[in-house]
Amino acid sequence: MDSWLQYYNRQTTLQEQVLYAHFGARVQVESPKILIDHFRQLFIEGIGYSNAQVWVALEKIVFSDFAEREFKFILNRSCYILINQWLNQPKLQGAIPRLIGLFESAPTTPARARTTQRLRDLVAGFTQSEQYRALRQLAQVLSQKSEEKNSPEAKPLVTLIPRYPCLYEHCLLTNDSTDEQRQQVRLMRDKAQGKFEVNLSKYITYQQLPRHSQSGKNPTLLSNEQLNFAIKQFTGKVDGSNTYRDLAEQFRTYSRWTPSYRTFKKEFYEYLTASIDIKYSSGQFSQRLYQQLQNTLPQNDSQKLSDVLLLGTCRKLLNFLVVESPQQPTHYIFGDLTSNLGITPTVGVLLKIVLLCNQVKSYLEQRFAILFNHYEGCAKDKVYWLVESLENLNVAFSTNLGSVHVF
């Protein structure tokens, strides 16, 4: 059984309750500085904690038969008891990166006791978990150290996560996240997305004014030329007569009368490749895309198209075009598309899928989160294709699914 399911399904022990109640009470009355010091003493040093009852409870937890697989959830929940309280108070949010930063510091004294060594081993294991990765990315978002265009190119990709609210739910949350955490992350996402859309709208407005007018600041990491091309691509008439939204609406209406799922897949192929450069669409990619669609859910070929079939088809197609899973992070097709077709047209193809089936938007975001997590430690100049893809995705979503309108 999955370790999360085991943790979720078992009853919380008395020792866990003591630990959670301790931090729940102290966060109401003590300053972040004092709490962070206590947190460090308990979990990082693991020596001489001031509250003997809490120390005894933690000792029993670390030597329990479930500690190896479930301590990461217990420590993550302990962190979030403090984080959730501080998130609700803007003046205290700066303490959250400091709390999370504790796990990057080493204990100041050697571990002489068996309990201390066991605790430190479990904390070291926590720093290799998905829970800790999500905490680190939350710290980046709250630090607001989003890199500017003139920042060092050797900075790791993870420092850019504040720029990409479409990744927040998939990078900052894990399967053990509470409803409160999910709501907080959605609020952060909406705030960041709204800010980007306001800035993009200002940029577009200034671009439409006479040349002598003040220029609006480019809110992306793209050059002005790249951004203008992306705006034109995602909002203009890609076939000379219709925008991406027009084409999606027309194809959605037309598909209601398609006689079978088999026929729909052939027409879906035509819909996707209609705006692709003929030199590229007539090559190997075209054949692979056609074959991929023909091999998708073939047991349903004689049925009429349904919402369930459309959603399943689009999900499988995004696996094929972007990336399948964290366990299989290969992305040959996406790399080939961005290199040969170009990043903006590639994002345009993905946008066509989302506009046809809005329910798949979150799934596409999740595909990009897989790539982001896979490359988070790489210098951003080494994965600029991904940075540029995410910048284009921001523009595509804002101009087609957000509040940015181009006239």
C-alpha positions as a Markdown table, in Angstrom:
| # | Residue | x | y | z |
|---|---|---|---|---|
| 1 | Met | 0.0 | 0.0 | 0.0 |
| 2 | Asp | 1.2 | 3.5 | -0.7 |
| 3 | Ser | 2.8 | 5.2 | 2.3 |
| 4 | Trp | 0.4 | 8.2 | 2.1 |
| 5 | Leu | -2.7 | 5.8 | 2.1 |
| 6 | Gln | -1.3 | 4.0 | 5.2 |
| 7 | Tyr | -0.7 | 7.3 | 7.0 |
| 8 | Tyr | -4.1 | 8.6 | 5.9 |
| 9 | Asn | -6.0 | 5.5 | 6.9 |
| 10 | Arg | -4.5 | 4.9 | 10.3 |
| 11 | Gln | -5.6 | 6.7 | 13.5 |
| 12 | Thr | -3.3 | 9.5 | 14.6 |
| 13 | Thr | -1.3 | 8.4 | 17.6 |
| 14 | Leu | -1.3 | 10.1 | 21.0 |
| 15 | Gln | 2.3 | 11.1 | 20.4 |
| 16 | Glu | 1.5 | 12.8 | 17.1 |
| 17 | Gln | -1.4 | 14.7 | 18.8 |
| 18 | Val | 1.0 | 15.9 | 21.5 |
| 19 | Leu | 3.4 | 17.2 | 18.8 |
| 20 | Tyr | 0.7 | 18.9 | 16.8 |
| 21 | Ala | -1.1 | 20.4 | 19.8 |
| 22 | His | 2.2 | 21.8 | 21.0 |
| 23 | Phe | 2.9 | 23.8 | 17.9 |
| 24 | Gly | -0.7 | 24.7 | 17.5 |
| 25 | Ala | -0.7 | 26.3 | 20.9 |
| 26 | Arg | 2.6 | 28.1 | 20.6 |
| 27 | Val | 2.0 | 29.6 | 17.1 |
| 28 | Gln | -0.9 | 31.5 | 18.7 |
| 29 | Val | 1.2 | 33.3 | 21.3 |
| 30 | Glu | 4.8 | 33.3 | 20.2 |
| 31 | Ser | 6.8 | 35.2 | 17.6 |
| 32 | Pro | 8.0 | 33.5 | 14.5 |
| 33 | Lys | 11.6 | 34.0 | 15.6 |
| 34 | Ile | 11.1 | 32.2 | 18.9 |
| 35 | Leu | 9.1 | 29.4 | 17.1 |
| 36 | Ile | 11.8 | 28.9 | 14.5 |
| 37 | Asp | 14.4 | 28.6 | 17.2 |
| 38 | His | 12.3 | 26.0 | 19.0 |
| 39 | Phe | 11.6 | 24.2 | 15.7 |
| 40 | Arg | 15.4 | 24.1 | 15.0 |
| 41 | Gln | 16.1 | 22.8 | 18.5 |
| 42 | Leu | 13.6 | 20.0 | 18.3 |
| 43 | Phe | 14.0 | 18.8 | 14.7 |
| 44 | Ile | 17.4 | 19.9 | 13.5 |
| 45 | Glu | 19.5 | 19.7 | 16.7 |
| 46 | Gly | 17.4 | 17.0 | 18.4 |
| 47 | Ile | 19.0 | 17.7 | 21.7 |
| 48 | Gly | 17.7 | 19.2 | 25.0 |
| 49 | Tyr | 14.3 | 20.4 | 23.9 |
| 50 | Ser | 12.6 | 22.6 | 26.6 |
| 51 | Asn | 9.3 | 20.6 | 26.7 |
| 52 | Ala | 10.0 | 17.1 | 28.1 |
| 53 | Gln | 6.5 | 15.8 | 27.1 |
| 54 | Val | 7.0 | 16.8 | 23.5 |
| 55 | Trp | 10.5 | 15.3 | 23.4 |
| 56 | Val | 9.3 | 12.0 | 24.8 |
| 57 | Ala | 6.4 | 12.0 | 22.2 |
| 58 | Leu | 8.8 | 12.6 | 19.4 |
| 59 | Glu | 11.2 | 9.9 | 20.6 |
| 60 | Lys | 8.4 | 7.4 | 20.5 |
| 61 | Ile | 7.4 | 8.6 | 17.0 |
| 62 | Val | 11.0 | 8.2 | 15.5 |
| 63 | Phe | 11.3 | 4.6 | 16.9 |
| 64 | Ser | 7.8 | 3.6 | 15.8 |
| 65 | Asp | 7.3 | 0.9 | 13.1 |
| 66 | Phe | 5.8 | 3.5 | 10.7 |
| 67 | Ala | 8.5 | 6.2 | 11.1 |
| 68 | Glu | 10.5 | 5.2 | 8.1 |
| 69 | Arg | 7.7 | 5.6 | 5.6 |
| 70 | Glu | 5.5 | 8.2 | 7.4 |
| 71 | Phe | 7.8 | 10.6 | 9.3 |
| 72 | Lys | 7.8 | 12.9 | 6.2 |
| 73 | Phe | 4.1 | 13.4 | 6.5 |
| 74 | Ile | 4.3 | 14.1 | 10.3 |
| 75 | Leu | 7.1 | 16.6 | 9.9 |
| 76 | Asn | 5.4 | 18.3 | 6.9 |
| 77 | Arg | 2.2 | 18.7 | 9.0 |
| 78 | Ser | 4.2 | 20.2 | 11.8 |
| 79 | Cys | 5.7 | 22.7 | 9.4 |
| 80 | Tyr | 2.3 | 23.6 | 8.1 |
| 81 | Ile | 0.8 | 24.2 | 11.5 |
| 82 | Leu | 3.1 | 27.2 | 11.6 |
| 83 | Ile | 2.9 | 28.1 | 7.9 |
| 84 | Asn | -0.9 | 28.2 | 7.7 |
| 85 | Gln | -1.0 | 30.6 | 10.6 |
| 86 | Trp | 1.7 | 32.9 | 9.2 |
| 87 | Leu | 0.1 | 32.8 | 5.7 |
| 88 | Asn | -3.0 | 34.5 | 7.1 |
| 89 | Gln | -0.8 | 37.4 | 8.4 |
| 90 | Pro | 1.1 | 39.2 | 5.5 |
| 91 | Lys | 3.5 | 40.7 | 8.0 |
| 92 | Leu | 4.6 | 37.2 | 9.2 |
| 93 | Gln | 4.9 | 35.6 | 5.7 |
| 94 | Gly | 8.6 | 36.4 | 5.6 |
| 95 | Ala | 9.2 | 33.9 | 8.4 |
| 96 | Ile | 8.1 | 31.0 | 6.2 |
| 97 | Pro | 11.2 | 30.8 | 4.0 |
| 98 | Arg | 13.3 | 31.1 | 7.2 |
| 99 | Leu | 11.5 | 28.1 | 8.7 |
| 100 | Ile | 11.9 | 26.0 | 5.5 |
| 101 | Gly | 15.5 | 27.1 | 5.3 |
| 102 | Leu | 16.2 | 25.3 | 8.6 |
| 103 | Phe | 16.5 | 22.0 | 6.7 |
| 104 | Glu | 19.4 | 23.3 | 4.7 |
| 105 | Ser | 21.4 | 23.9 | 7.9 |
| 106 | Ala | 23.5 | 21.3 | 9.7 |
| 107 | Pro | 23.2 | 20.5 | 13.4 |
| 108 | Thr | 25.8 | 22.4 | 15.5 |
| 109 | Thr | 26.7 | 19.5 | 17.7 |
| 110 | Pro | 27.4 | 15.8 | 17.0 |
| 111 | Ala | 24.7 | 13.2 | 17.7 |
| 112 | Arg | 25.8 | 11.3 | 20.8 |
| 113 | Ala | 22.4 | 9.8 | 21.7 |
| 114 | Arg | 20.6 | 7.1 | 19.7 |
| 115 | Thr | 17.4 | 9.2 | 19.5 |
| 116 | Thr | 19.2 | 12.2 | 18.1 |
| 117 | Gln | 20.9 | 10.2 | 15.4 |
| 118 | Arg | 17.6 | 8.4 | 14.5 |
| 119 | Leu | 15.8 | 11.8 | 14.3 |
| 120 | Arg | 18.5 | 13.3 | 12.1 |
| 121 | Asp | 18.4 | 10.4 | 9.8 |
| 122 | Leu | 14.7 | 10.8 | 9.4 |
| 123 | Val | 15.0 | 14.5 | 8.8 |
| 124 | Ala | 17.6 | 13.8 | 6.2 |
| 125 | Gly | 15.2 | 11.5 | 4.5 |
| 126 | Phe | 12.5 | 14.2 | 4.6 |
| 127 | Thr | 14.8 | 16.5 | 2.6 |
| 128 | Gln | 14.6 | 14.0 | -0.2 |
| 129 | Ser | 10.8 | 13.8 | -0.3 |
| 130 | Glu | 8.1 | 15.4 | -2.4 |
| 131 | Gln | 6.9 | 17.2 | 0.7 |
| 132 | Tyr | 10.2 | 19.0 | 1.1 |
| 133 | Arg | 10.4 | 19.8 | -2.6 |
| 134 | Ala | 7.0 | 21.5 | -2.4 |
| 135 | Leu | 8.0 | 23.4 | 0.7 |
| 136 | Arg | 11.2 | 24.7 | -1.0 |
| 137 | Gln | 9.2 | 25.9 | -3.9 |
| 138 | Leu | 6.7 | 27.6 | -1.6 |
| 139 | Ala | 9.6 | 29.4 | 0.0 |
| 140 | Gln | 10.7 | 30.6 | -3.5 |
| 141 | Val | 7.2 | 32.0 | -4.2 |
| 142 | Leu | 6.9 | 33.8 | -0.9 |
| 143 | Ser | 10.4 | 35.2 | -1.2 |
| 144 | Gln | 9.3 | 36.8 | -4.4 |
| 145 | Lys | 12.8 | 36.5 | -5.8 |
| 146 | Ser | 11.6 | 36.1 | -9.3 |
| 147 | Glu | 14.6 | 36.6 | -11.5 |
| 148 | Glu | 14.7 | 39.6 | -13.8 |
| 149 | Lys | 16.1 | 39.6 | -17.4 |
| 150 | Asn | 19.6 | 40.8 | -16.2 |
| 151 | Ser | 20.0 | 38.3 | -13.4 |
| 152 | Pro | 22.7 | 35.7 | -13.5 |
| 153 | Glu | 21.9 | 33.0 | -16.0 |
| 154 | Ala | 23.5 | 30.4 | -13.7 |
| 155 | Lys | 20.6 | 30.8 | -11.2 |
| 156 | Pro | 18.6 | 27.5 | -10.9 |
| 157 | Leu | 15.3 | 27.2 | -12.6 |
| 158 | Val | 13.5 | 26.9 | -9.3 |
| 159 | Thr | 14.1 | 30.6 | -8.6 |
| 160 | Leu | 11.7 | 31.4 | -11.4 |
| 161 | Ile | 8.6 | 29.6 | -10.0 |
| 162 | Pro | 7.0 | 32.8 | -8.7 |
| 163 | Arg | 6.5 | 33.8 | -12.4 |
| 164 | Tyr | 4.4 | 30.7 | -13.2 |
| 165 | Pro | 1.1 | 30.6 | -11.2 |
| 166 | Cys | -0.1 | 27.8 | -13.5 |
| 167 | Leu | 2.4 | 25.6 | -11.7 |
| 168 | Tyr | 1.5 | 26.5 | -8.1 |
| 169 | Glu | -1.1 | 23.8 | -7.4 |
| 170 | His | 1.1 | 21.1 | -8.9 |
| 171 | Cys | 4.4 | 22.2 | -7.4 |
| 172 | Leu | 3.4 | 23.6 | -4.0 |
| 173 | Leu | 0.9 | 20.9 | -3.0 |
| 174 | Thr | 1.4 | 17.2 | -2.3 |
| 175 | Asn | -1.1 | 14.4 | -1.7 |
| 176 | Asp | -1.1 | 15.1 | 2.1 |
| 177 | Ser | -1.9 | 18.8 | 1.7 |
| 178 | Thr | -4.9 | 19.8 | 3.7 |
| 179 | Asp | -7.9 | 21.7 | 2.3 |
| 180 | Glu | -6.6 | 24.8 | 4.0 |
| 181 | Gln | -3.3 | 24.5 | 2.3 |
| 182 | Arg | -5.0 | 24.0 | -1.1 |
| 183 | Gln | -7.1 | 27.1 | -0.6 |
| 184 | Gln | -4.1 | 29.2 | 0.4 |
| 185 | Val | -2.2 | 28.1 | -2.7 |
| 186 | Arg | -5.2 | 28.9 | -4.9 |
| 187 | Leu | -5.3 | 32.4 | -3.5 |
| 188 | Met | -1.6 | 32.9 | -4.2 |
| 189 | Arg | -2.1 | 31.5 | -7.7 |
| 190 | Asp | -5.0 | 33.9 | -8.4 |
| 191 | Lys | -3.1 | 36.9 | -7.0 |
| 192 | Ala | 0.0 | 36.2 | -9.1 |
| 193 | Gln | -2.1 | 35.4 | -12.2 |
| 194 | Gly | -4.1 | 38.6 | -11.8 |
| 195 | Lys | -1.0 | 40.7 | -11.4 |
| 196 | Phe | 0.5 | 39.2 | -14.5 |
| 197 | Glu | -2.7 | 39.8 | -16.5 |
| 198 | Val | -2.8 | 43.5 | -15.4 |
| 199 | Asn | 0.8 | 44.0 | -16.5 |
| 200 | Leu | 0.3 | 42.2 | -19.8 |
| 201 | Ser | -2.8 | 44.3 | -20.5 |
| 202 | Lys | -0.8 | 47.5 | -19.8 |
| 203 | Tyr | 2.0 | 46.3 | -22.2 |
| 204 | Ile | -0.5 | 45.6 | -25.0 |
| 205 | Thr | -2.3 | 48.9 | -24.5 |
| 206 | Tyr | 1.0 | 50.9 | -24.8 |
| 207 | Gln | 2.0 | 48.9 | -27.8 |
| 208 | Gln | -1.2 | 50.1 | -29.6 |
| 209 | Leu | -0.5 | 53.7 | -28.8 |
| 210 | Pro | 1.6 | 56.0 | -31.1 |
| 211 | Arg | 5.3 | 55.4 | -31.2 |
| 212 | His | 6.1 | 58.5 | -29.1 |
| 213 | Ser | 3.9 | 57.2 | -26.2 |
| 214 | Gln | 5.5 | 55.8 | -23.1 |
| 215 | Ser | 6.3 | 52.1 | -23.5 |
| 216 | Gly | 4.6 | 49.6 | -21.2 |
| 217 | Lys | 7.0 | 47.3 | -19.4 |
| 218 | Asn | 7.3 | 43.8 | -20.8 |
| 219 | Pro | 6.1 | 41.5 | -18.0 |
| 220 | Thr | 7.7 | 38.4 | -19.4 |
| 221 | Leu | 11.3 | 37.1 | -19.8 |
| 222 | Leu | 10.8 | 37.1 | -23.6 |
| 223 | Ser | 12.2 | 39.9 | -25.7 |
| 224 | Asn | 9.7 | 42.5 | -26.9 |
| 225 | Glu | 9.9 | 40.9 | -30.4 |
| 226 | Gln | 9.2 | 37.4 | -29.0 |
| 227 | Leu | 6.3 | 38.7 | -26.8 |
| 228 | Asn | 4.7 | 40.6 | -29.7 |
| 229 | Phe | 4.9 | 37.5 | -31.9 |
| 230 | Ala | 3.3 | 35.4 | -29.1 |
| 231 | Ile | 0.5 | 37.9 | -28.6 |
| 232 | Lys | -0.2 | 38.0 | -32.3 |
| 233 | Gln | -0.1 | 34.2 | -32.5 |
| 234 | Phe | -2.4 | 33.6 | -29.6 |
| 235 | Thr | -4.9 | 36.3 | -30.4 |
| 236 | Gly | -4.6 | 36.9 | -34.1 |
| 237 | Lys | -6.2 | 35.2 | -37.1 |
| 238 | Val | -3.9 | 32.2 | -37.5 |
| 239 | Asp | -5.5 | 31.0 | -40.7 |
| 240 | Gly | -6.2 | 34.4 | -42.1 |
| 241 | Ser | -9.8 | 34.4 | -40.9 |
| 242 | Asn | -10.0 | 32.8 | -37.4 |
| 243 | Thr | -8.4 | 33.0 | -34.0 |
| 244 | Tyr | -7.5 | 29.9 | -32.0 |
| 245 | Arg | -10.7 | 30.4 | -30.1 |
| 246 | Asp | -12.8 | 30.7 | -33.2 |
| 247 | Leu | -11.3 | 27.4 | -34.6 |
| 248 | Ala | -11.9 | 25.6 | -31.4 |
| 249 | Glu | -15.5 | 26.7 | -31.2 |
| 250 | Gln | -16.1 | 25.8 | -34.8 |
| 251 | Phe | -14.5 | 22.3 | -34.4 |
| 252 | Arg | -16.4 | 21.7 | -31.1 |
| 253 | Thr | -19.7 | 22.4 | -32.9 |
| 254 | Tyr | -18.8 | 20.4 | -35.9 |
| 255 | Ser | -17.7 | 17.4 | -33.8 |
| 256 | Arg | -21.2 | 17.0 | -32.3 |
| 257 | Trp | -22.3 | 15.6 | -35.6 |
| 258 | Thr | -19.3 | 13.3 | -36.2 |
| 259 | Pro | -20.6 | 9.8 | -36.9 |
| 260 | Ser | -18.0 | 7.9 | -34.8 |
| 261 | Tyr | -15.0 | 8.3 | -32.5 |
| 262 | Arg | -12.8 | 6.9 | -35.3 |
| 263 | Thr | -13.9 | 9.7 | -37.6 |
| 264 | Phe | -13.4 | 12.3 | -34.9 |
| 265 | Lys | -9.8 | 11.2 | -34.4 |
| 266 | Lys | -9.1 | 11.8 | -38.1 |
| 267 | Glu | -10.7 | 15.2 | -38.0 |
| 268 | Phe | -8.9 | 16.0 | -34.7 |
| 269 | Tyr | -5.6 | 15.4 | -36.5 |
| 270 | Glu | -6.6 | 17.8 | -39.2 |
| 271 | Tyr | -7.7 | 20.4 | -36.6 |
| 272 | Leu | -4.3 | 20.2 | -34.8 |
| 273 | Thr | -2.1 | 20.2 | -37.9 |
| 274 | Ala | -3.9 | 22.9 | -39.8 |
| 275 | Ser | -1.8 | 25.7 | -38.3 |
| 276 | Ile | 1.5 | 23.9 | -38.3 |
| 277 | Asp | 4.2 | 24.7 | -40.9 |
| 278 | Ile | 3.7 | 22.4 | -43.9 |
| 279 | Lys | 7.4 | 21.6 | -43.9 |
| 280 | Tyr | 7.2 | 20.2 | -40.4 |
| 281 | Ser | 3.7 | 18.7 | -40.5 |
| 282 | Ser | 4.4 | 16.6 | -43.6 |
| 283 | Gly | 7.4 | 14.9 | -41.9 |
| 284 | Gln | 7.9 | 12.2 | -39.3 |
| 285 | Phe | 6.0 | 14.1 | -36.5 |
| 286 | Ser | 2.8 | 14.2 | -38.6 |
| 287 | Gln | 3.0 | 10.4 | -39.1 |
| 288 | Arg | 3.6 | 9.8 | -35.4 |
| 289 | Leu | 0.8 | 12.2 | -34.4 |
| 290 | Tyr | -1.7 | 10.4 | -36.7 |
| 291 | Gln | -0.6 | 7.0 | -35.5 |
| 292 | Gln | -0.9 | 8.2 | -31.8 |
| 293 | Leu | -4.5 | 9.3 | -32.4 |
| 294 | Gln | -5.5 | 6.2 | -34.3 |
| 295 | Asn | -4.1 | 4.0 | -31.4 |
| 296 | Thr | -5.9 | 6.0 | -28.7 |
| 297 | Leu | -8.8 | 4.2 | -27.1 |
| 298 | Pro | -9.5 | 2.0 | -30.2 |
| 299 | Gln | -12.1 | 0.0 | -28.4 |
| 300 | Asn | -14.4 | 3.0 | -28.7 |
| 301 | Asp | -13.9 | 3.6 | -32.4 |
| 302 | Ser | -17.5 | 2.8 | -33.3 |
| 303 | Gln | -19.0 | 4.9 | -30.6 |
| 304 | Lys | -20.2 | 8.5 | -30.8 |
| 305 | Leu | -17.9 | 11.1 | -29.3 |
| 306 | Ser | -18.7 | 11.9 | -25.7 |
| 307 | Asp | -17.2 | 14.4 | -23.2 |
| 308 | Val | -15.5 | 11.5 | -21.4 |
| 309 | Leu | -13.9 | 10.3 | -24.7 |
| 310 | Leu | -12.8 | 13.8 | -25.5 |
| 311 | Leu | -11.2 | 14.3 | -22.1 |
| 312 | Gly | -9.4 | 10.9 | -22.3 |
| 313 | Thr | -8.2 | 11.6 | -25.8 |
| 314 | Cys | -6.8 | 15.0 | -24.9 |
| 315 | Arg | -5.0 | 13.7 | -21.8 |
| 316 | Lys | -3.3 | 10.9 | -23.8 |
| 317 | Leu | -2.4 | 13.4 | -26.4 |
| 318 | Leu | -0.8 | 15.8 | -23.9 |
| 319 | Asn | 1.2 | 12.8 | -22.5 |
| 320 | Phe | 2.4 | 12.2 | -26.0 |
| 321 | Leu | 3.2 | 15.8 | -26.9 |
| 322 | Val | 4.7 | 17.0 | -23.6 |
| 323 | Val | 5.6 | 14.4 | -21.0 |
| 324 | Glu | 3.9 | 11.3 | -19.5 |
| 325 | Ser | 4.8 | 11.2 | -15.8 |
| 326 | Pro | 7.4 | 12.0 | -13.2 |
| 327 | Gln | 8.5 | 8.3 | -13.4 |
| 328 | Gln | 8.9 | 8.7 | -17.2 |
| 329 | Pro | 10.0 | 12.3 | -17.7 |
| 330 | Thr | 11.3 | 11.8 | -21.2 |
| 331 | His | 10.0 | 14.5 | -23.6 |
| 332 | Tyr | 11.5 | 13.7 | -27.0 |
| 333 | Ile | 8.4 | 14.9 | -28.9 |
| 334 | Phe | 8.1 | 18.2 | -27.1 |
| 335 | Gly | 11.8 | 18.8 | -27.6 |
| 336 | Asp | 11.5 | 18.0 | -31.3 |
| 337 | Leu | 8.5 | 20.3 | -31.6 |
| 338 | Thr | 10.1 | 23.3 | -29.9 |
| 339 | Ser | 13.3 | 22.9 | -31.8 |
| 340 | Asn | 11.9 | 22.5 | -35.2 |
| 341 | Leu | 8.4 | 24.1 | -35.2 |
| 342 | Gly | 9.3 | 26.8 | -32.7 |
| 343 | Ile | 8.2 | 27.4 | -29.1 |
| 344 | Thr | 5.3 | 29.8 | -29.7 |
| 345 | Pro | 3.7 | 27.6 | -32.4 |
| 346 | Thr | 4.2 | 24.5 | -30.2 |
| 347 | Val | 2.4 | 26.2 | -27.3 |
| 348 | Gly | -0.2 | 27.2 | -29.9 |
| 349 | Val | -0.9 | 23.5 | -30.6 |
| 350 | Leu | -1.3 | 22.8 | -26.9 |
| 351 | Leu | -3.6 | 25.8 | -26.6 |
| 352 | Lys | -5.8 | 24.4 | -29.4 |
| 353 | Ile | -6.3 | 21.3 | -27.3 |
| 354 | Val | -7.2 | 23.2 | -24.1 |
| 355 | Leu | -9.6 | 25.5 | -26.0 |
| 356 | Leu | -11.4 | 22.4 | -27.4 |
| 357 | Cys | -11.5 | 20.7 | -23.9 |
| 358 | Asn | -11.2 | 23.2 | -21.1 |
| 359 | Gln | -11.2 | 20.5 | -18.5 |
| 360 | Val | -7.7 | 19.4 | -19.6 |
| 361 | Lys | -6.1 | 22.8 | -18.7 |
| 362 | Ser | -5.1 | 21.6 | -15.3 |
| 363 | Tyr | -3.7 | 18.4 | -16.8 |
| 364 | Leu | -1.5 | 20.4 | -19.2 |
| 365 | Glu | -0.3 | 22.5 | -16.3 |
| 366 | Gln | 0.6 | 19.3 | -14.5 |
| 367 | Arg | 2.7 | 18.1 | -17.5 |
| 368 | Phe | 4.7 | 21.4 | -17.3 |
| 369 | Ala | 5.1 | 21.0 | -13.5 |
| 370 | Ile | 6.6 | 17.5 | -14.2 |
| 371 | Leu | 9.2 | 19.1 | -16.5 |
| 372 | Phe | 9.8 | 22.0 | -14.1 |
| 373 | Asn | 10.4 | 19.7 | -11.1 |
| 374 | His | 12.7 | 17.5 | -13.3 |
| 375 | Tyr | 14.9 | 20.4 | -14.2 |
| 376 | Glu | 14.4 | 22.6 | -11.1 |
| 377 | Gly | 18.1 | 22.4 | -10.1 |
| 378 | Cys | 19.4 | 23.2 | -13.6 |
| 379 | Ala | 20.8 | 26.7 | -14.5 |
| 380 | Lys | 18.1 | 28.5 | -16.3 |
| 381 | Asp | 20.3 | 29.2 | -19.3 |
| 382 | Lys | 20.7 | 25.4 | -19.7 |
| 383 | Val | 16.9 | 24.9 | -19.9 |
| 384 | Tyr | 15.8 | 28.2 | -21.6 |
| 385 | Trp | 13.6 | 26.2 | -23.9 |
| 386 | Leu | 11.5 | 25.4 | -20.8 |
| 387 | Val | 11.6 | 29.0 | -19.5 |
| 388 | Glu | 10.5 | 30.3 | -22.9 |
| 389 | Ser | 7.7 | 27.7 | -23.1 |
| 390 | Leu | 6.4 | 28.6 | -19.7 |
| 391 | Glu | 6.5 | 32.3 | -20.6 |
| 392 | Asn | 4.5 | 31.6 | -23.8 |
| 393 | Leu | 2.1 | 29.5 | -21.8 |
| 394 | Asn | 1.5 | 32.4 | -19.4 |
| 395 | Val | 0.6 | 34.6 | -22.4 |
| 396 | Ala | -1.5 | 32.0 | -24.1 |
| 397 | Phe | -3.6 | 31.3 | -21.0 |
| 398 | Ser | -4.0 | 35.0 | -20.1 |
| 399 | Thr | -5.1 | 36.1 | -23.6 |
| 400 | Asn | -7.5 | 33.2 | -24.2 |
| 401 | Leu | -8.6 | 32.0 | -20.7 |
| 402 | Gly | -7.9 | 35.0 | -18.6 |
| 403 | Ser | -8.9 | 38.7 | -18.4 |
| 404 | Val | -6.5 | 40.0 | -21.1 |
| 405 | His | -8.4 | 41.2 | -24.2 |
| 406 | Val | -6.8 | 42.3 | -27.4 |
| 407 | Phe | -8.9 | 44.5 | -29.8 |
